[in-house]
Amino acid sequence: MTGKLSMLASLFQNISPIDQSIKASHILVILPLLEKLPKKYNVPGEGSLEKLLSRREMKLTDLSDTPVSANLEDGGLCTWVMVDTDNSIFCQQTSIRKALKLLLIENPSEMHIAVYGTAHQKKIFSELAVYTTWVNGAVLPVRKNKPIRKSLTKIFLYGYKDIENFTLQRAMAEGNLLARGLTVLPANELTPKTYRQQIKKLAENEGWEYQEFDFSKLKEMGAGAFVAVAQGSDPDDAAIVHLQHKCRKNPPQKNIAIVGKGICFDTGGHNLKPPRYMQGMHEDMNGSAVALGILLAATRAEIPIQIDCWLAIAQNHISPHAYKQNDIISALNGLSIEIVHTDAEGRMVLADTLTLAAKLKPDLIIDFATLTGSMKTALGSRYSGVFSNRDDLSQKAISAGKKSGERVCVFPMDSDYEESLESNIADIKQCELGGEFDHILAACFLRRFVNNTPWLHMDLSASSHKDGLGAVDSEVTGFGVSWAIEFLKNI
């Protein structure tokens, strides 16, 4: 994945002004919302567009809802789309993604993009187009003998010149691609052991400090919540990985901890999932992949923040050693936990990982996890849910969602919810057997392990969405990377 991205980065070309006769096999034309095209625009294939709209009995403004494509006289394929800047960023991303898809379906090696409008409009369109093309231009790992698609090798942009060469948009796209590329790997390839090996290699390439707390070390430290889950599979596999990045270009202004759930496969443990719900559980490490994607994007974009990235990497399996209902375990912070359901393993591994993160006294902790089915029941897969122990962070989370196109909804976790986690035999219950508002109880549970550090928890109900979401066209969305970069660059 990273090799392909580096190659694409070196072959990105930003050209301004627009060549009146772009000669290319695949052209994307992005226009502002207009009832008539000004003569000064010299839009590629304008005659073909007029005939196409006439045949379909469409108005020009209909392009804002339905992009269209047609073959040009020179044999190239051109797609035209109008983007209404009064719409949300999510809607703008969706318009461009749908237009781009009409071209990518032909498996091109190059993409030529032309933007029109005022200087402000062209800036918006260019940033959206570069990100959307980049994030969909590389192919995710597949194991077919004859892959359906190949990656783009060149991207050309006409009509707007960016001084920074779209560093931020490209960084976010590369972070998103890393998150999605790891998430789609099959569980027999991405075991905790091989995952750790990949992370270590990535850390060496990017100059991150790397530290591991392996199973034996965690057991010695008293990290009983993590150990309880990890002991059910090969104990030599599981570990909490700590990565650290300090921006070299600009002195770090904040110290942020990012925590990710990395369950490489989740059977449910002794409370075994039925086949319908076990399908796709190789993606239960998505939170850790998103955390890695954020770290990569922040590194490439040189955001002036010190980031400590904590990844809880394990599997949840059945064995004679696996934890079970009614066990009482002791977490790293000393809290005793009554086990109620072994399929609530995510909050267990995160508990000790959050404790480790909080010990370094960061300015903020953000954790990412595909944590609860009840969050998807509550929101579907178009939004992800967030919780926070600070009201101002909740509002900033919503704002970052609107600006990034990765939308979030804030949920409550008032103290009276914790009545459901009261235990007669331990300091706290892991969960309830009824899962109606388990997403809230999970957040209440995790709050006990952040030691009053400012904290945001994202339950990734939008980690996968059929037919893509926002700018991303694949079912696995990489949701959280762009949101986090938008959030971090504004704090």
N, C-alpha and C positions, 0 to 999 in steps of 0.2 A: 504493500500500500504506500509506504512512505517514499519508495523509489519512484513510483509512478507520479506521485504528487510533485516531487522535486523536478522531474522532467517537465511536467506541465507548467510549473512555475517559471522555468527558464524560457519557455516558448510562448508565454503570454505577451501579447503586443497591444499597446494602447495607441491608437492612431486618431489624430484630429487635424483638420476637419474631415468630414465624410467625403470619400471618393464618390463622385456622382455615378460611377459605373462599377460598383463592387462586383468583381468576378469571383464567385465562390459557389461551391456545391450546396451549402446550407447557410441560409441567412435568416437572422431573427431581427425584425424591425419593431422597435418599441416607440409608440407615439403617445402624446398626451391626449386627453379627451377633447376631441374636436368634431364639429359637424361637417367641416370641409377641410381638405388638405390645402395649406398654402402652397403657392407655386414655388416658393423659395426652398421648400423641403427636398425636392428631387428624390422622392422615396423610391427605392428599388422595386421594380415590378408594379408600379402604380397602375398601369393599364390593366394588368392581369387582376389586380385587386378590384378595380372598378367592375370588370366583367363578372368576377366571382360573386361580389356582393349583389349585383343585379340579378344574376341567375338564382341566388338563394333568397332574393327579396329581403335583403338585410340592409339596415342603415349603417353608415360608417361608425356611429357610436356603439353599435352592437358589438364591436370588437372588444369593448371593455368587459363584456360577459363571455363572449365566444371568440377566441382567436381563430384565424383561418389560415390555411396554407394553400399554395398553388405552385405548379411548375412554371418556371420562367422560360423565355424563348431560348436562352443559352443552355437550358437543361438543368439549371439549379433549382432547388426547392426553397421557397421563401415563406416565412410565417409572419403575419402581422398581428399585433396586439396593441390595444389602447389601455393605458394605466391611469386610473383616476386617483390623483394624489390626495383627494379628500377622503378616500377610503382608508381603512386601517392598513398598517404595514402587512398584517397577515393576508388581507385580501389582495394587496399589491403583489406580494410574493406568490400567491396562488395563481394570479393571472399570468405572471411570467413563467411559472413552472408549467402550466398547462400549454402555453405557447411553445415552450422549449421542447416539451414532450413530442409534439408533432414533428420535430426535426430529429430528435435523438432516436426515434423509432426506426430510422433508416441506418442507424449505426455509423454515423459520420466520423471521420478522424479530425476534422476541423470544424469550428463554429465561428461564424462572423456575425457580430452584433452591431446594429446601428441604432443610435438613440437620437430623438428629436425633442424639441420644445424649448422653453426658456433655459437659461443657465442653471437655475435651481432645479427645474424638472429633470434636465439631463444628468445632473449630479445624482439625484435620487434614483433615476432609472439605471444609471451605470452601476451604482453600488449594488442595487438589487440584482441586476443581470449578471454581474461578475460573481457574486456569491452563489446565485442559483445555478449558473452554468458550471461553476467549479464544483459545487457540492453534488451535482448530478452527473458531471462529466466523467468521473472515475467509476469504474465498475467494482462492486463489492465482491468479496471472495465467493466463488462457486466451485463445485467439484464435478461439473459436467465435462465430458470429453470434447464437446463442441459448444463453448459458451455462446449465449445468445448475443451478447454485446461485447465491444471492446472499448477501452477508455479513449476519450479525446486526447489528442496529442498537441493541439494548438487551439488557442482562443484569441480572436482578434476583436477589438472594440473600437468603433468609429463614432466620432461626434463629441467626445468629452475626454479631456486629459486630466488625470489625477496626479498631483505632485507626489503623493505617497505611493503611487502605483497600486492602490487598493490593498495595502498591506493588511489592514484590519479585516476586510471581507475575506481575503484569501486565508488568513490565519484561522478565522472562525470556520471556514469550509474545511480546512485540513483537520481541525479538531473534531468537527462533526464526522468526517470520513473515518478518522481513527476510531471514534466511538462506535460507529455502525459496523466498521470492518471487523472489530473484535467481537461485537455482539452476535453477528451472524455465524461465527465459526462453530462447527459442531462440537458437542461436549467431549467426544473422544479425542479431539485435537486440542481443544483449549481446556486442559485439566488445570487444577491449581498450580501444579509444578511447571507445566509449559507456559502458563500465563505469567508466572513470576519470572521465568527466563526471558520472555518477550519484553516484560516491563524493564528488567535490568538492562537489556540491550538498548532499549529506547532511552533509558536514563543516561547511558554512556554516550549515545549519539547527541543528546540534547544538553548535556552538561548538568544534569540534575544530581544532587546527592541522593544516595540510595542506602536504605537500611531495612533489614528484615527482623521481625520478631516471629521466630518459628514456633511450632507447636510446643516443643520442650521448654523454650524460654517463656512462652505465655503461661504454661502450666506452673512453672517455677514462680512467676510473678503473681499468680493468683487470679489470672484472667479467666475465671470459671465460666462466664457466659459464652465466650468465644470457644473455649475448649469443649464445652458441652455439645455444641454442634459439630465441631471438627472431629471429635473422637469417633464418630460413626463411620467415617471413611478413612482412607489412608492418612494417618496422622502426620506423616512426613510431607504431605502435600500442603497442608494448610499453613497460613501465615498472615500476619498483618504487615503490609509493606508501607514504608514511609519514604516519600520523595520530597525533596525540598528544592525550590527554585527562587533565586534572587535576581531581579532584573539588573543586568550589568550596565545598561545604557543610562538609566535613571535611578537614583537612590530610592529603595523601597519606602513608601510612605505608610503602608499598612501591612500587618501580618495576618493573613487569612488562612484558615484551615479548611480544606475541602476533604470530605469523607465520602467514600463510595462503598456500597454493598457489592461484594464480588462472589456470589454463590454460583459456581460454574455449572452445577446442576442441582435441582431441588426436587427430590422425590416426595417430599413431605415428611420424610422420616417414618417413624412407626405409625403416625397418622397419615398413612399413604394416600397420595392424591389418586383419584380415578384417572384413567387414560386421557379423558377429554381435557383435564386441567394439568396433566403432566406434560402434554405436548407443548413444546416451545420453552420448556424450563431451562434449556441451555442459555436462554436470554436473561436469566435471573441475575447475571453478573453485570447487567446494563448500567447500574448505578456507578460501579467502579470504572467502566469504560467511559462513561460521561465525565467522571472526575478526571480521568487521564486526558480526555479530549480537551477539557477546559485548561488543564495544565499546559498542554501542547499549544493551544491557541494563545494563551497568555504569554507564553515564552516567545512565540513567533511574532506576536504583536508588540512585544516589549512593554507590557503594562507595568507601571512602576509599583509593584506589589510583591512582597515576599509570600510565597504560597507553600504551605505544608500540605501535602496530599497524602491521605491515609486510606489504604485500600484493604478491606476485610475479605480475604480470599480463602474460600473453603468450599465444601460440598455438603449437602444435607442428605445422608443416606440411611439405610437400614442395616444394622449389624448387631451382634450381641453387645457391642460397646456403645451403641447409639443412645442418646438421652431419651427419656420417655416421660409420659404424663406422671405427675405427682412427685417427680424429682425435686429436690431443693438444691439449688446451686448458689455459689457465692461469686458475685461479679468483682471486677478489679477495684471498684470504688468501695467495696465492702458490703454492698446491699445484697441481701439474700432474696432469691427469686423462686417463686413457686411455678413450676412448669405445668401449663394447662394444655398446650397443643404444640406438638413438635413441628408443625408446619408454620409456626410463627418464629422461624429461625433467624429471619433477617434482623429483627430488633435485638436478638441475642448477640449476634456478631458485631452489630453496630454499637451496642452498649459499651463494650470494652474498648472498641476503637475510638468512640467519642471521648471516653475517659482519658485515653492516651493523648488525644488531640488537645483536650482542655488543659492538660498538665503543662503544656508549653505556653499557656496564657495568651492565645491569639486575640486579635481585636474582634474576630468574628469566626464562627464555625458554620459552614453550609454542608449539609449531607444530602446525598442523592441515593434513592433506592426504589426498585420495583418492589414495594413493600407490602401492599394490601390489595386484595381483590375488591374490597368495599370501596376503595377510592375510584376504581374504574366503574363500579356500579353507580357511584354518586355523580361522576363527571363524564363518563364515557371516555373516549380516547382522544378528544380534541384539545383538552386542557390537562394540565397537571395540577395537583393540589399542593399548597404550601402551608406551613405552620411556622410561627415564630414566637419567641418569648419577648419580643420588642415590637410595639405597634408601628414605629417608624420604619422598621425593616419590612414589615408586611406591605406597607404602602410603596416602598421602593421596589419590592418584588413585583407588584402589579405593574408599576411603571415600566420596569425592565421588560416585562412580558409584552406590553403594548408596543414598545420601541423595537423589540427584537423579532416580533411575530411568533414567539413561543409563549403562548398565553397561559397564565396561572390564575388560580382561584384560591383565596385565603379561607381557611377553615378555623373554627374556634377550638380551643382546648382549655376552657375555663376549669378552675380547680375542682369544681364539683363533679366533673367527669371522672376524676381519679377515684371516686367512690367505687367504681366498677373494678378497680385494680387492687382494692384492699384484700389482704390475705390474713387468715387466722393463724397461719403457721410460718409465714415469711414476711419480709419487709414489703414485698410487692408481688402481685400476680403478673405473670407474663402477658396474659390477655384474658378474654372471656371466651367461652365455647361458642356463644352466639356472636356472629360477626357483623351485625347490622351497622355499627359505627366503629368498626375495628380500626379504620384509618385514624380516627381521633384518639382512640386508646393507645395505639402504637406511638403516636406523637407524644402523648402524656407520659408514656413509659420512657421514651428516649430522653425527654426533658430532664429526667432524674440523673442523667449521666454527663451533662454539660457544665455543671457547677456554676450556674448562673452566667456563663459566658454568653454574650449576644449570639443568637443561634437562629438559623433558618433550616427547616427540614422540607425537602421536596419529595413527594410520593409520585413516582413517574408513571402515572396512568396513561400518558401520551407517548410512552416509549415505543409503541408500535401502533400504526393506524393503517387500515387497508387503503390502498391506492395513494398513500402519501399524505403529507400534512404541511401546509405552508409552502416553504421553498423546497422541501425534500420530497422526492418522488417515490422513494422506496417505502415498504411497509415498516421496516425498522427506521425510526426517525432521527435518532441521535438527539432527541429533545433534551434541552438543558445546557448545551454548550454555548449557543448564541445568547441565550438568556443570561447565563452567568457572566459572559464577557461584557454584555451591556450593563449588567449590574455592577461588576467590578470596576469598569472604567469610569463610573460615575460616583464612586464612594471615596 
